[in-house]
Amino acid sequence: MNGATDDWASSQLQDKEILNLFKIVEQLNSEDEKMIKIFLDALVAKRKIQSLA
């Protein structure tokens, strides 16, 4: 992350562990980043669907 984005993310995220993990993910290769995005998207979609039931 760059300075401005990092500052914004730090001020918006309450869980600093998640912020640190995102910083690490950004340093992974693009295939790993893609896999993590797919996983997060699937988890969020699952929770949204569960909340509708």
C-alpha positions in Angstrom: 0.0 0.0 0.0 1.1 3.5 -0.5 1.2 6.1 2.3 -2.2 7.7 1.7 -3.9 4.3 1.1 -2.2 2.8 4.2 -3.3 5.7 6.3 -6.9 5.5 5.1 -7.0 1.7 5.6 -5.5 2.1 9.1 -8.2 4.6 10.1 -11.0 2.4 8.6 -10.1 -1.1 9.8 -10.6 -1.8 13.5 -8.8 -5.1 13.3 -5.1 -4.3 12.8 -4.3 -8.0 12.3 -6.4 -8.1 9.1 -4.7 -4.9 7.9 -1.3 -6.5 8.4 -2.4 -9.7 6.6 -3.6 -7.6 3.6 -0.2 -5.9 3.5 1.5 -9.3 3.4 -0.9 -10.6 0.8 0.0 -7.6 -1.4 3.6 -8.9 -1.5 2.5 -12.4 -2.7 2.6 -13.4 -6.3 -0.5 -12.5 -8.4 -1.8 -16.1 -8.5 -1.8 -16.3 -4.7 -3.5 -12.9 -4.5 -6.2 -14.1 -6.9 -6.8 -17.2 -4.8 -7.2 -15.1 -1.6 -9.6 -12.8 -3.4 -11.7 -15.7 -4.6 -11.8 -17.2 -1.1 -12.8 -13.9 0.5 -15.5 -13.3 -2.1 -16.9 -16.8 -1.6 -16.9 -16.4 2.2 -18.7 -13.0 2.0 -21.2 -14.4 -0.5 -21.9 -17.4 1.8 -22.5 -15.2 4.8 -24.9 -13.0 2.8 -26.8 -16.0 1.6 -27.0 -17.4 5.1 -28.3 -14.1 6.4 -31.2 -14.3 3.9 -32.3 -17.8 5.2 
